[in-house]
Amino acid sequence: MSKAGQDLKEAAARKGSFLGTVKAVAWSFIGIRKGAGYDKDVAQLNPVHVIIAGVIAAAVFVVSLVLLVQWVIGSGVAGS
């Protein structure tokens, strides 16, 4: 097996908590993260958890925006 394949296998075997992953993804959505926190995340988080949490967070963000737009349009604030 190649070095990259072995590294990926080791990264996927990390036992980082899903809650910790969700917190890291939330920080990344906000855009505020210290370098030390980033380094800790890279060393501990499972990349599969990061992908799942990122997709869920993106879906929640899009649904929230759609609901906000529907509420604004329905309330008449944006009306003529």
Sequence and secondary structure as in RCSB ss.txt:
>XXXX:A:sequence
MSKAGQDLKEAAARKGSFLGTVKAVAWSFIGIRKGAGYDKDVAQLNPVHVIIAGVIAAAVFVVSLVLLVQWVIGS
GVAGS
>XXXX:A:secstr
  HHHHHHHHHHT    HHHHHHHHHHHHHT   HHHHHHHHHH  HHHHHHHHHHHHHHHHHHHHHHHHHHHHH
TTT  
